[in-house]
Amino acid sequence: MLSRIAESLFWIGRYVERADDTARILDAFLTRLLEDPWADEDRGGRQLLATLGAASPGDGRLTTAAVLETLAFDAENPGAIAGALTAARDNARGCRETVSTEMWECLNVTWHALGARRLAADRLGPAVYLAFVRERAAVLAGLAESTMSRDDGWRFLVLGRSLERVDMTTRLLSVQADAAPEHPAWRTALRASGADESFLRTHGGHVRADRVVEFLLLDRLFPRSVLHALTTAEDCLRQLDPSMERAGVADPARRPIGRARTRLEYTDSKVLLADLPAALTDLQDACATASAAVTDRYFPESVPVSWAHEEV
C-alpha cells in the first residue's frame, strides 16, 4: 500500500471520530448549562476550549455562540466539526480507489449538507446540527464496517479512529472532572458517549462518578471505552507489523499504547477517580506519542522528484 493512501485512511478515521466526539462533547456542555442554572457560561466555555486545545479569546465574556463558532462551525479549523469533516472529505478524495463508493458518497453528501444544517441550527438550536453530525458519523462507520476488506487499509482507518477515540474520551471526562460525585454532569457524560443505556443495564440507575469513570475507562465490552479502543489500536498495529520479536517490542507505536493499556487494565478502579486528571493526561500523551511514531514509520515525507542535469 502506498504511504499516502495509508495516511489518508488513517486521518479519515481520526477526523470523522473527532467530528463525532466533538459533537458529543458540545452536546454534553450545552446540556450541563441547561441542567445547572448556576453554571458559569464564560468559565465553562473557556474550560471546554482549553480541554479541546482551542484558543480562548482574551477579552470579553465568552458566550455559548462563540464556543459553537469555534468548535462546531469553523470550516478552516480541523479541530472543529466542520473543519474535521472537510479534512476527512479531502483525504477521501485523495484515496478514492481504496474507499468504497458508498463511503465517499456519505462523506461528500455530509460535507455538502453542513451549510444547510448550520442555517437550521441558527433557527432551531445547535442540537439539530450536532445530532446530524453524530448520525452521519455512525452511517460512515457502518459503511466502512460492511464495505471494506479487512486489509491494511482497514487497519489504518480503524487505528486512526481508535487513537482519536481514546484522546476524545479522555477530554470528555476532563470536562466533567471537577463535578461532584453525584452531579448530573456524570449522567450527561454517559449520554455524550452513547453509554447511558449500556451503563444502566450494567450498574443500575445509581449514577456515581466512580462508576462512570470505571465504565468509560476500563470496561472491556463497551466499544467506546478507553480500554477497548486501546486494545483495538494495539491489535491493528500488531497486524500491520506481524513479525514476532524474541524479546520486547520493537515497534515504537505499540510500546506507548501497550504500556497505557496495561497500566489501565491492571489499575485499581477504586483509586482511579482520586488520580483522574493525571491518568487522563498520561493517556493523551500515549496517544500523541503513538500517533507521531505511526507517522514517522508509515508516512515518511518524500523528497520531490527533480531531474538531474548532466554536466557537459
Phi and psi restraints in degrees (value plus and minus 20) as a CYANA .aco file:
   2 LEU   PHI     -84.6   -44.6
   2 LEU   PSI     123.4   163.4
   3 SER   PHI     -83.6   -43.6
   3 SER   PSI     -53.6   -13.6
   4 ARG   PHI     -87.4   -47.4
   4 ARG   PSI     -54.0   -14.0
   5 ILE   PHI     -89.1   -49.1
   5 ILE   PSI     -65.1   -25.1
   6 ALA   PHI     -80.4   -40.4
   6 ALA   PSI     -61.9   -21.9
   7 GLU   PHI     -85.2   -45.2
   7 GLU   PSI     -61.1   -21.1
   8 SER   PHI     -82.3   -42.3
   8 SER   PSI     -63.6   -23.6
   9 LEU   PHI     -85.4   -45.4
   9 LEU   PSI     -61.6   -21.6
  10 PHE   PHI     -77.4   -37.4
  10 PHE   PSI     -64.8   -24.8
  11 TRP   PHI    -100.0   -60.0
  11 TRP   PSI     -44.4    -4.4
  12 ILE   PHI     -81.1   -41.1
  12 ILE   PSI     -66.8   -26.8
  13 GLY   PHI     -78.8   -38.8
  13 GLY   PSI     -63.7   -23.7
  14 ARG   PHI     -87.9   -47.9
  14 ARG   PSI     -66.8   -26.8
  15 TYR   PHI     -87.9   -47.9
  15 TYR   PSI     -61.6   -21.6
  16 VAL   PHI     -85.9   -45.9
  16 VAL   PSI     -62.1   -22.1
  17 GLU   PHI     -83.5   -43.5
  17 GLU   PSI     -58.5   -18.5
  18 ARG   PHI     -82.9   -42.9
  18 ARG   PSI     -63.5   -23.5
  19 ALA   PHI     -83.0   -43.0
  19 ALA   PSI     -64.7   -24.7
  20 ASP   PHI     -80.7   -40.7
  20 ASP   PSI     -69.7   -29.7
  21 ASP   PHI     -91.4   -51.4
  21 ASP   PSI     -54.3   -14.3
  22 THR   PHI     -84.1   -44.1
  22 THR   PSI     -59.3   -19.3
  23 ALA   PHI     -82.1   -42.1
  23 ALA   PSI     -60.1   -20.1
  24 ARG   PHI     -86.7   -46.7
  24 ARG   PSI     -62.3   -22.3
  25 ILE   PHI     -87.0   -47.0
  25 ILE   PSI     -61.1   -21.1
  26 LEU   PHI     -83.8   -43.8
  26 LEU   PSI     -59.3   -19.3
  27 ASP   PHI     -83.4   -43.4
  27 ASP   PSI     -60.4   -20.4
  28 ALA   PHI     -84.5   -44.5
  28 ALA   PSI     -60.7   -20.7
  29 PHE   PHI     -82.6   -42.6
  29 PHE   PSI     -66.1   -26.1
  30 LEU   PHI     -87.0   -47.0
  30 LEU   PSI     -59.3   -19.3
  31 THR   PHI     -84.4   -44.4
  31 THR   PSI     -58.8   -18.8
  32 ARG   PHI     -83.8   -43.8
  32 ARG   PSI     -59.4   -19.4
  33 LEU   PHI     -83.8   -43.8
  33 LEU   PSI     -56.9   -16.9
  34 LEU   PHI     -92.4   -52.4
  34 LEU   PSI     -57.4   -17.4
  35 GLU   PHI     -95.6   -55.6
  35 GLU   PSI     -47.8    -7.8
  36 ASP   PHI    -136.4   -96.4
  36 ASP   PSI      77.6   117.6
  37 PRO   PHI     -84.6   -44.6
  37 PRO   PSI     -36.2     3.8
  38 TRP   PHI    -115.8   -75.8
  38 TRP   PSI     -16.8    23.2
  39 ALA   PHI     -86.0   -46.0
  39 ALA   PSI     119.4   159.4
  40 ASP   PHI    -105.0   -65.0
  40 ASP   PSI      89.2   129.2
  41 GLU   PHI     -81.8   -41.8
  41 GLU   PSI     -62.5   -22.5
  42 ASP   PHI     -85.8   -45.8
  42 ASP   PSI     -68.8   -28.8
  43 ARG   PHI     -84.1   -44.1
  43 ARG   PSI     -64.2   -24.2
  44 GLY   PHI     -83.9   -43.9
  44 GLY   PSI     -59.3   -19.3
  45 GLY   PHI     -85.9   -45.9
  45 GLY   PSI     -62.1   -22.1
  46 ARG   PHI     -87.1   -47.1
  46 ARG   PSI     -58.0   -18.0
  47 GLN   PHI     -83.5   -43.5
  47 GLN   PSI     -60.2   -20.2
  48 LEU   PHI     -86.0   -46.0
  48 LEU   PSI     -63.5   -23.5
  49 LEU   PHI     -81.7   -41.7
  49 LEU   PSI     -62.5   -22.5
  50 ALA   PHI     -85.3   -45.3
  50 ALA   PSI     -59.6   -19.6
  51 THR   PHI     -83.4   -43.4
  51 THR   PSI     -56.4   -16.4
  52 LEU   PHI    -113.4   -73.4
  52 LEU   PSI     -12.4    27.6
  53 GLY   PHI      57.4    97.4
  53 GLY   PSI       2.7    42.7
  54 ALA   PHI    -123.0   -83.0
  54 ALA   PSI     127.5   167.5
  55 ALA   PHI     -95.8   -55.8
  55 ALA   PSI     118.4   158.4
  56 SER   PHI    -113.0   -73.0
  56 SER   PSI     122.5   162.5
  57 PRO   PHI     -83.8   -43.8
  57 PRO   PSI     121.6   161.6
  58 GLY   PHI     -94.4   -54.4
  58 GLY   PSI     -60.1   -20.1
  59 ASP   PHI    -134.5   -94.5
  59 ASP   PSI     136.8   176.8
  60 GLY   PHI      62.1   102.1
  60 GLY   PSI     144.9   184.9
  61 ARG   PHI    -103.0   -63.0
  61 ARG   PSI     112.2   152.2
  62 LEU   PHI    -103.3   -63.3
  62 LEU   PSI     106.4   146.4
  63 THR   PHI    -122.3   -82.3
  63 THR   PSI     145.6   185.6
  64 THR   PHI     -83.1   -43.1
  64 THR   PSI     -56.3   -16.3
  65 ALA   PHI     -81.1   -41.1
  65 ALA   PSI     -60.1   -20.1
  66 ALA   PHI     -87.3   -47.3
  66 ALA   PSI     -58.4   -18.4
  67 VAL   PHI     -82.2   -42.2
  67 VAL   PSI     -64.0   -24.0
  68 LEU   PHI     -85.3   -45.3
  68 LEU   PSI     -58.3   -18.3
  69 GLU   PHI     -82.1   -42.1
  69 GLU   PSI     -58.0   -18.0
  70 THR   PHI     -97.5   -57.5
  70 THR   PSI     -63.1   -23.1
  71 LEU   PHI    -119.4   -79.4
  71 LEU   PSI     -33.8     6.2
  72 ALA   PHI    -137.2   -97.2
  72 ALA   PSI     -66.1   -26.1
  73 PHE   PHI    -122.2   -82.2
  73 PHE   PSI     -26.6    13.4
  74 ASP   PHI     -98.5   -58.5
  74 ASP   PSI      85.8   125.8
  75 ALA   PHI     -96.0   -56.0
  75 ALA   PSI     -33.3     6.7
  76 GLU   PHI    -110.9   -70.9
  76 GLU   PSI     -31.3     8.7
  77 ASN   PHI    -125.6   -85.6
  77 ASN   PSI      92.9   132.9
  78 PRO   PHI     -87.0   -47.0
  78 PRO   PSI     -29.0    11.0
  79 GLY   PHI    -105.1   -65.1
  79 GLY   PSI     -31.5     8.5
  80 ALA   PHI    -112.5   -72.5
  80 ALA   PSI     144.6   184.6
  81 ILE   PHI     -82.1   -42.1
  81 ILE   PSI     -71.7   -31.7
  82 ALA   PHI     -82.7   -42.7
  82 ALA   PSI     -61.2   -21.2
  83 GLY   PHI     -86.0   -46.0
  83 GLY   PSI     -59.4   -19.4
  84 ALA   PHI     -85.7   -45.7
  84 ALA   PSI     -62.1   -22.1
  85 LEU   PHI     -88.7   -48.7
  85 LEU   PSI     -53.9   -13.9
  86 THR   PHI     -83.5   -43.5
  86 THR   PSI     -64.9   -24.9
  87 ALA   PHI     -85.3   -45.3
  87 ALA   PSI     -59.0   -19.0
  88 ALA   PHI     -82.9   -42.9
  88 ALA   PSI     -62.0   -22.0
  89 ARG   PHI     -84.4   -44.4
  89 ARG   PSI     -62.5   -22.5
  90 ASP   PHI     -81.1   -41.1
  90 ASP   PSI     -61.0   -21.0
  91 ASN   PHI     -87.5   -47.5
  91 ASN   PSI     -58.0   -18.0
  92 ALA   PHI     -87.1   -47.1
  92 ALA   PSI     -54.1   -14.1
  93 ARG   PHI     -85.6   -45.6
  93 ARG   PSI     -49.7    -9.7
  94 GLY   PHI    -101.1   -61.1
  94 GLY   PSI     -29.7    10.3
  95 CYS   PHI    -153.5  -113.5
  95 CYS   PSI      24.5    64.5
  96 ARG   PHI     -79.6   -39.6
  96 ARG   PSI     -48.3    -8.3
  97 GLU   PHI     -94.2   -54.2
  97 GLU   PSI     -29.6    10.4
  98 THR   PHI    -126.7   -86.7
  98 THR   PSI     -65.2   -25.2
  99 VAL   PHI     -97.4   -57.4
  99 VAL   PSI     133.6   173.6
 100 SER   PHI     -93.2   -53.2
 100 SER   PSI     139.3   179.3
 101 THR   PHI     -79.9   -39.9
 101 THR   PSI     -58.9   -18.9
 102 GLU   PHI     -83.3   -43.3
 102 GLU   PSI     -58.7   -18.7
 103 MET   PHI     -85.5   -45.5
 103 MET   PSI     -64.7   -24.7
 104 TRP   PHI     -81.3   -41.3
 104 TRP   PSI     -65.5   -25.5
 105 GLU   PHI     -82.5   -42.5
 105 GLU   PSI     -57.8   -17.8
 106 CYS   PHI     -82.4   -42.4
 106 CYS   PSI     -68.4   -28.4
 107 LEU   PHI     -85.1   -45.1
 107 LEU   PSI     -60.9   -20.9
 108 ASN   PHI     -86.7   -46.7
 108 ASN   PSI     -65.8   -25.8
 109 VAL   PHI     -83.6   -43.6
 109 VAL   PSI     -60.9   -20.9
 110 THR   PHI     -80.1   -40.1
 110 THR   PSI     -65.5   -25.5
 111 TRP   PHI     -82.4   -42.4
 111 TRP   PSI     -63.4   -23.4
 112 HIS   PHI     -88.6   -48.6
 112 HIS   PSI     -45.8    -5.8
 113 ALA   PHI    -106.5   -66.5
 113 ALA   PSI     -28.6    11.4
 114 LEU   PHI     -82.4   -42.4
 114 LEU   PSI     -57.7   -17.7
 115 GLY   PHI     -81.9   -41.9
 115 GLY   PSI     -65.5   -25.5
 116 ALA   PHI     -85.7   -45.7
 116 ALA   PSI     -57.3   -17.3
 117 ARG   PHI     -88.0   -48.0
 117 ARG   PSI     -53.0   -13.0
 118 ARG   PHI     -84.2   -44.2
 118 ARG   PSI     -64.1   -24.1
 119 LEU   PHI     -83.2   -43.2
 119 LEU   PSI     -59.7   -19.7
 120 ALA   PHI     -83.9   -43.9
 120 ALA   PSI     -56.4   -16.4
 121 ALA   PHI     -85.4   -45.4
 121 ALA   PSI     -55.5   -15.5
 122 ASP   PHI     -83.9   -43.9
 122 ASP   PSI     -52.4   -12.4
 123 ARG   PHI    -107.2   -67.2
 123 ARG   PSI     -62.3   -22.3
 124 LEU   PHI    -129.8   -89.8
 124 LEU   PSI     -26.6    13.4
 125 GLY   PHI      88.9   128.9
 125 GLY   PSI     136.7   176.7
 126 PRO   PHI     -87.0   -47.0
 126 PRO   PSI     -38.3     1.7
 127 ALA   PHI     -79.6   -39.6
 127 ALA   PSI     -51.1   -11.1
 128 VAL   PHI     -83.5   -43.5
 128 VAL   PSI     -64.6   -24.6
 129 TYR   PHI     -87.8   -47.8
 129 TYR   PSI     -66.1   -26.1
 130 LEU   PHI     -86.2   -46.2
 130 LEU   PSI     -59.7   -19.7
 131 ALA   PHI     -85.2   -45.2
 131 ALA   PSI     -58.6   -18.6
 132 PHE   PHI     -81.3   -41.3
 132 PHE   PSI     -64.6   -24.6
 133 VAL   PHI     -82.7   -42.7
 133 VAL   PSI     -64.1   -24.1
 134 ARG   PHI     -83.7   -43.7
 134 ARG   PSI     -60.9   -20.9
 135 GLU   PHI     -85.7   -45.7
 135 GLU   PSI     -62.7   -22.7
 136 ARG   PHI     -88.8   -48.8
 136 ARG   PSI     -55.3   -15.3
 137 ALA   PHI     -83.6   -43.6
 137 ALA   PSI     -58.9   -18.9
 138 ALA   PHI     -86.7   -46.7
 138 ALA   PSI     -59.1   -19.1
 139 VAL   PHI     -82.5   -42.5
 139 VAL   PSI     -64.7   -24.7
 140 LEU   PHI     -83.2   -43.2
 140 LEU   PSI     -62.1   -22.1
 141 ALA   PHI     -81.1   -41.1
 141 ALA   PSI     -60.5   -20.5
 142 GLY   PHI     -86.0   -46.0
 142 GLY   PSI     -59.2   -19.2
 143 LEU   PHI     -86.8   -46.8
 143 LEU   PSI     -61.5   -21.5
 144 ALA   PHI     -82.1   -42.1
 144 ALA   PSI     -58.8   -18.8
 145 GLU   PHI     -84.3   -44.3
 145 GLU   PSI     -55.3   -15.3
 146 SER   PHI    -122.8   -82.8
 146 SER   PSI     -30.2     9.8
 147 THR   PHI    -142.5  -102.5
 147 THR   PSI     -24.6    15.4
 148 MET   PHI    -125.6   -85.6
 148 MET   PSI     117.7   157.7
 149 SER   PHI     -88.3   -48.3
 149 SER   PSI     131.2   171.2
 150 ARG   PHI    -103.8   -63.8
 150 ARG   PSI      45.1    85.1
 151 ASP   PHI    -131.4   -91.4
 151 ASP   PSI    -184.5  -144.5
 152 ASP   PHI     -84.7   -44.7
 152 ASP   PSI     -53.2   -13.2
 153 GLY   PHI     -79.8   -39.8
 153 GLY   PSI     -64.5   -24.5
 154 TRP   PHI     -81.7   -41.7
 154 TRP   PSI     -61.1   -21.1
 155 ARG   PHI     -85.5   -45.5
 155 ARG   PSI     -59.6   -19.6
 156 PHE   PHI     -85.7   -45.7
 156 PHE   PSI     -59.4   -19.4
 157 LEU   PHI     -81.6   -41.6
 157 LEU   PSI     -68.3   -28.3
 158 VAL   PHI     -89.1   -49.1
 158 VAL   PSI     -55.9   -15.9
 159 LEU   PHI     -81.2   -41.2
 159 LEU   PSI     -67.5   -27.5
 160 GLY   PHI     -81.1   -41.1
 160 GLY   PSI     -63.7   -23.7
 161 ARG   PHI     -82.4   -42.4
 161 ARG   PSI     -61.5   -21.5
 162 SER   PHI     -87.2   -47.2
 162 SER   PSI     -64.6   -24.6
 163 LEU   PHI     -82.4   -42.4
 163 LEU   PSI     -62.2   -22.2
 164 GLU   PHI     -86.2   -46.2
 164 GLU   PSI     -55.8   -15.8
 165 ARG   PHI     -86.0   -46.0
 165 ARG   PSI     -60.9   -20.9
 166 VAL   PHI     -80.5   -40.5
 166 VAL   PSI     -68.4   -28.4
 167 ASP   PHI     -81.2   -41.2
 167 ASP   PSI     -65.6   -25.6
 168 MET   PHI     -95.2   -55.2
 168 MET   PSI     -52.5   -12.5
 169 THR   PHI     -86.2   -46.2
 169 THR   PSI     -59.4   -19.4
 170 THR   PHI     -85.9   -45.9
 170 THR   PSI     -56.0   -16.0
 171 ARG   PHI     -87.4   -47.4
 171 ARG   PSI     -58.9   -18.9
 172 LEU   PHI     -80.1   -40.1
 172 LEU   PSI     -64.7   -24.7
 173 LEU   PHI     -87.0   -47.0
 173 LEU   PSI     -51.6   -11.6
 174 SER   PHI     -83.8   -43.8
 174 SER   PSI     -55.8   -15.8
 175 VAL   PHI     -82.8   -42.8
 175 VAL   PSI     -54.7   -14.7
 176 GLN   PHI    -115.5   -75.5
 176 GLN   PSI     -21.7    18.3
 177 ALA   PHI     -83.0   -43.0
 177 ALA   PSI     -45.8    -5.8
 178 ASP   PHI    -110.3   -70.3
 178 ASP   PSI     -18.2    21.8
 179 ALA   PHI     -97.1   -57.1
 179 ALA   PSI     132.0   172.0
 180 ALA   PHI     -84.6   -44.6
 180 ALA   PSI     136.2   176.2
 181 PRO   PHI     -76.7   -36.7
 181 PRO   PSI     -50.9   -10.9
 182 GLU   PHI    -124.7   -84.7
 182 GLU   PSI      -7.9    32.1
 183 HIS   PHI     -88.4   -48.4
 183 HIS   PSI     123.9   163.9
 184 PRO   PHI     -80.0   -40.0
 184 PRO   PSI     -35.8     4.2
 185 ALA   PHI     -79.4   -39.4
 185 ALA   PSI     -50.1   -10.1
 186 TRP   PHI     -90.6   -50.6
 186 TRP   PSI     -54.4   -14.4
 187 ARG   PHI     -86.7   -46.7
 187 ARG   PSI     -56.8   -16.8
 188 THR   PHI     -83.8   -43.8
 188 THR   PSI     -59.2   -19.2
 189 ALA   PHI     -82.4   -42.4
 189 ALA   PSI     -58.6   -18.6
 190 LEU   PHI     -84.0   -44.0
 190 LEU   PSI     -64.0   -24.0
 191 ARG   PHI     -82.7   -42.7
 191 ARG   PSI     -61.6   -21.6
 192 ALA   PHI     -83.8   -43.8
 192 ALA   PSI     -49.0    -9.0
 193 SER   PHI    -111.2   -71.2
 193 SER   PSI     -18.0    22.0
 194 GLY   PHI      47.9    87.9
 194 GLY   PSI       2.1    42.1
 195 ALA   PHI    -126.9   -86.9
 195 ALA   PSI     -17.8    22.2
 196 ASP   PHI     -79.1   -39.1
 196 ASP   PSI     -73.9   -33.9
 197 GLU   PHI     -90.0   -50.0
 197 GLU   PSI     -59.0   -19.0
 198 SER   PHI     -84.0   -44.0
 198 SER   PSI     -60.3   -20.3
 199 PHE   PHI     -82.9   -42.9
 199 PHE   PSI     -64.7   -24.7
 200 LEU   PHI     -83.6   -43.6
 200 LEU   PSI     -57.7   -17.7
 201 ARG   PHI     -88.6   -48.6
 201 ARG   PSI     -47.7    -7.7
 202 THR   PHI    -106.7   -66.7
 202 THR   PSI     -64.8   -24.8
 203 HIS   PHI    -135.2   -95.2
 203 HIS   PSI     -22.7    17.3
 204 GLY   PHI      63.7   103.7
 204 GLY   PSI    -190.8  -150.8
 205 GLY   PHI    -106.0   -66.0
 205 GLY   PSI     -23.9    16.1
 206 HIS   PHI    -106.9   -66.9
 206 HIS   PSI      84.2   124.2
 207 VAL   PHI    -114.6   -74.6
 207 VAL   PSI      93.2   133.2
 208 ARG   PHI    -142.6  -102.6
 208 ARG   PSI     137.3   177.3
 209 ALA   PHI     -78.7   -38.7
 209 ALA   PSI     -64.6   -24.6
 210 ASP   PHI     -84.8   -44.8
 210 ASP   PSI     -57.7   -17.7
 211 ARG   PHI     -90.4   -50.4
 211 ARG   PSI     -58.1   -18.1
 212 VAL   PHI     -84.7   -44.7
 212 VAL   PSI     -66.2   -26.2
 213 VAL   PHI     -82.4   -42.4
 213 VAL   PSI     -63.3   -23.3
 214 GLU   PHI     -80.9   -40.9
 214 GLU   PSI     -61.8   -21.8
 215 PHE   PHI     -88.1   -48.1
 215 PHE   PSI     -65.1   -25.1
 216 LEU   PHI     -97.1   -57.1
 216 LEU   PSI     -40.9    -0.9
 217 LEU   PHI    -120.4   -80.4
 217 LEU   PSI     -61.8   -21.8
 218 LEU   PHI    -130.3   -90.3
 218 LEU   PSI     -32.7     7.3
 219 ASP   PHI     -87.1   -47.1
 219 ASP   PSI     106.6   146.6
 220 ARG   PHI    -100.1   -60.1
 220 ARG   PSI     -40.3    -0.3
 221 LEU   PHI    -118.9   -78.9
 221 LEU   PSI     -40.3    -0.3
 222 PHE   PHI    -106.0   -66.0
 222 PHE   PSI     103.6   143.6
 223 PRO   PHI     -90.1   -50.1
 223 PRO   PSI     -35.5     4.5
 224 ARG   PHI    -119.3   -79.3
 224 ARG   PSI     -15.0    25.0
 225 SER   PHI     -93.4   -53.4
 225 SER   PSI     136.3   176.3
 226 VAL   PHI     -84.9   -44.9
 226 VAL   PSI     -62.4   -22.4
 227 LEU   PHI     -82.5   -42.5
 227 LEU   PSI     -61.9   -21.9
 228 HIS   PHI     -83.8   -43.8
 228 HIS   PSI     -62.3   -22.3
 229 ALA   PHI     -87.3   -47.3
 229 ALA   PSI     -60.4   -20.4
 230 LEU   PHI     -83.4   -43.4
 230 LEU   PSI     -61.5   -21.5
 231 THR   PHI     -82.4   -42.4
 231 THR   PSI     -62.1   -22.1
 232 THR   PHI     -84.1   -44.1
 232 THR   PSI     -64.5   -24.5
 233 ALA   PHI     -82.1   -42.1
 233 ALA   PSI     -63.2   -23.2
 234 GLU   PHI     -83.8   -43.8
 234 GLU   PSI     -59.1   -19.1
 235 ASP   PHI     -85.8   -45.8
 235 ASP   PSI     -59.8   -19.8
 236 CYS   PHI     -82.8   -42.8
 236 CYS   PSI     -64.3   -24.3
 237 LEU   PHI     -84.2   -44.2
 237 LEU   PSI     -57.3   -17.3
 238 ARG   PHI     -85.4   -45.4
 238 ARG   PSI     -58.6   -18.6
 239 GLN   PHI     -95.7   -55.7
 239 GLN   PSI     -49.2    -9.2
 240 LEU   PHI     -89.4   -49.4
 240 LEU   PSI     -48.6    -8.6
 241 ASP   PHI    -153.1  -113.1
 241 ASP   PSI      61.5   101.5
 242 PRO   PHI     -97.3   -57.3
 242 PRO   PSI     -16.4    23.6
 243 SER   PHI     -84.2   -44.2
 243 SER   PSI     122.0   162.0
 244 MET   PHI    -118.0   -78.0
 244 MET   PSI     100.5   140.5
 245 GLU   PHI    -105.6   -65.6
 245 GLU   PSI     123.3   163.3
 246 ARG   PHI     -93.9   -53.9
 246 ARG   PSI     -52.3   -12.3
 247 ALA   PHI    -161.7  -121.7
 247 ALA   PSI     109.9   149.9
 248 GLY   PHI      52.9    92.9
 248 GLY   PSI    -191.2  -151.2
 249 VAL   PHI    -147.2  -107.2
 249 VAL   PSI     100.0   140.0
 250 ALA   PHI    -103.9   -63.9
 250 ALA   PSI     -42.6    -2.6
 251 ASP   PHI     -88.9   -48.9
 251 ASP   PSI      95.9   135.9
 252 PRO   PHI     -89.5   -49.5
 252 PRO   PSI     -35.3     4.7
 253 ALA   PHI    -103.5   -63.5
 253 ALA   PSI     -57.3   -17.3
 254 ARG   PHI     -90.9   -50.9
 254 ARG   PSI     -50.8   -10.8
 255 ARG   PHI     -79.9   -39.9
 255 ARG   PSI     -73.8   -33.8
 256 PRO   PHI     -85.1   -45.1
 256 PRO   PSI     -54.4   -14.4
 257 ILE   PHI     -88.0   -48.0
 257 ILE   PSI     -63.7   -23.7
 258 GLY   PHI     -84.0   -44.0
 258 GLY   PSI     -61.5   -21.5
 259 ARG   PHI     -84.0   -44.0
 259 ARG   PSI     -63.7   -23.7
 260 ALA   PHI     -84.0   -44.0
 260 ALA   PSI     -62.1   -22.1
 261 ARG   PHI     -84.0   -44.0
 261 ARG   PSI     -63.9   -23.9
 262 THR   PHI     -84.0   -44.0
 262 THR   PSI     -66.3   -26.3
 263 ARG   PHI     -79.1   -39.1
 263 ARG   PSI     -62.5   -22.5
 264 LEU   PHI     -89.9   -49.9
 264 LEU   PSI     -61.8   -21.8
 265 GLU   PHI     -85.6   -45.6
 265 GLU   PSI     -53.8   -13.8
 266 TYR   PHI    -125.5   -85.5
 266 TYR   PSI      -8.6    31.4
 267 THR   PHI     -95.1   -55.1
 267 THR   PSI     137.1   177.1
 268 ASP   PHI    -104.1   -64.1
 268 ASP   PSI      91.8   131.8
 269 SER   PHI     -81.6   -41.6
 269 SER   PSI     -41.6    -1.6
 270 LYS   PHI     -90.7   -50.7
 270 LYS   PSI     -45.7    -5.7
 271 VAL   PHI    -127.0   -87.0
 271 VAL   PSI     -17.5    22.5
 272 LEU   PHI     -83.9   -43.9
 272 LEU   PSI     -62.3   -22.3
 273 LEU   PHI     -83.9   -43.9
 273 LEU   PSI     -54.7   -14.7
 274 ALA   PHI     -85.9   -45.9
 274 ALA   PSI     -49.7    -9.7
 275 ASP   PHI    -134.8   -94.8
 275 ASP   PSI      10.8    50.8
 276 LEU   PHI     -82.6   -42.6
 276 LEU   PSI     -68.8   -28.8
 277 PRO   PHI     -77.0   -37.0
 277 PRO   PSI     -62.5   -22.5
 278 ALA   PHI     -86.6   -46.6
 278 ALA   PSI     -59.5   -19.5
 279 ALA   PHI     -84.4   -44.4
 279 ALA   PSI     -60.8   -20.8
 280 LEU   PHI     -86.7   -46.7
 280 LEU   PSI     -59.5   -19.5
 281 THR   PHI     -83.8   -43.8
 281 THR   PSI     -61.5   -21.5
 282 ASP   PHI     -82.3   -42.3
 282 ASP   PSI     -59.4   -19.4
 283 LEU   PHI     -86.8   -46.8
 283 LEU   PSI     -61.4   -21.4
 284 GLN   PHI     -84.3   -44.3
 284 GLN   PSI     -60.5   -20.5
 285 ASP   PHI     -83.9   -43.9
 285 ASP   PSI     -59.5   -19.5
 286 ALA   PHI     -83.7   -43.7
 286 ALA   PSI     -60.7   -20.7
 287 CYS   PHI     -86.2   -46.2
 287 CYS   PSI     -61.0   -21.0
 288 ALA   PHI     -84.0   -44.0
 288 ALA   PSI     -62.3   -22.3
 289 THR   PHI     -84.3   -44.3
 289 THR   PSI     -63.4   -23.4
 290 ALA   PHI     -85.9   -45.9
 290 ALA   PSI     -61.2   -21.2
 291 SER   PHI     -82.4   -42.4
 291 SER   PSI     -62.4   -22.4
 292 ALA   PHI     -84.0   -44.0
 292 ALA   PSI     -59.4   -19.4
 293 ALA   PHI     -87.1   -47.1
 293 ALA   PSI     -59.8   -19.8
 294 VAL   PHI     -82.3   -42.3
 294 VAL   PSI     -62.9   -22.9
 295 THR   PHI     -82.1   -42.1
 295 THR   PSI     -65.3   -25.3
 296 ASP   PHI     -84.3   -44.3
 296 ASP   PSI     -56.1   -16.1
 297 ARG   PHI    -105.1   -65.1
 297 ARG   PSI     -63.7   -23.7
 298 TYR   PHI    -123.2   -83.2
 298 TYR   PSI     -40.1    -0.1
 299 PHE   PHI    -142.8  -102.8
 299 PHE   PSI      37.0    77.0
 300 PRO   PHI     -86.1   -46.1
 300 PRO   PSI     124.3   164.3
 301 GLU   PHI     -94.0   -54.0
 301 GLU   PSI     107.1   147.1
 302 SER   PHI    -114.9   -74.9
 302 SER   PSI     124.0   164.0
 303 VAL   PHI     -98.8   -58.8
 303 VAL   PSI     111.1   151.1
 304 PRO   PHI     -76.4   -36.4
 304 PRO   PSI     119.6   159.6
 305 VAL   PHI     -95.9   -55.9
 305 VAL   PSI     113.2   153.2
 306 SER   PHI    -156.1  -116.1
 306 SER   PSI     131.2   171.2
 307 TRP   PHI     -95.0   -55.0
 307 TRP   PSI     119.8   159.8
 308 ALA   PHI    -122.7   -82.7
 308 ALA   PSI      98.1   138.1
 309 HIS   PHI    -108.5   -68.5
 309 HIS   PSI     111.7   151.7
 310 GLU   PHI     -95.4   -55.4
 310 GLU   PSI     122.8   162.8
 311 GLU   PHI     -99.1   -59.1
 311 GLU   PSI     117.0   157.0
